[in-house]
């Protein structure tokens, strides 16, 4: 089912639609429909630049993970938990 809509477009956008329709041999309506469909699939997705930047941040964080035995990490976590239960590191145990 089709639905007629009225939109106001700037001259540059209207010209782009006209040129694209002529180049592809499609109706202007079809060009707009396909453009909206394509745009809707990309909304909310990261751009290539954003994706590369975030992957770089992740790689930097992973590189900072210390390579140490799990037992040492477990001892550190246990010490932190004891300190929190005791009111923090600066507060003497109750």
JOKABEL-V216478 format. One line per field, one symbol per residue. ss: DSSP state (~ for helix, > for strand, _ for the rest). phi: phi as a letter, one per 20 degrees, with the letter a starting at -180 (. if undefined). psi: psi as a letter, one per 20 degrees, with the letter a starting at -180 (. if undefined). A space follows every 10 residues. Layout:
ss = ???
phi = ???
psi = ???
This chain:
ss = __________ ~~~~~~~~~~ ~~~~___~~~ ~~~~~~~~~~ ~~_____~~~ ~~~~~~~~~~ ~~~~_____~ ~~~~~~~~~~ ~~~~~_____ ____
phi = .dcecdcddf ffffffffff fffemdffff gfgfffffff fefnefffff ffffffffff fffeffebff ffffffffff fffffeoofe efge
psi = pqppqpqpqr hggghggggg gghikrqhgh ggghgggggh hipiqqrggg ggghhggggg ghhipqnrqh hggggggggg gggghjjrhi pqq.
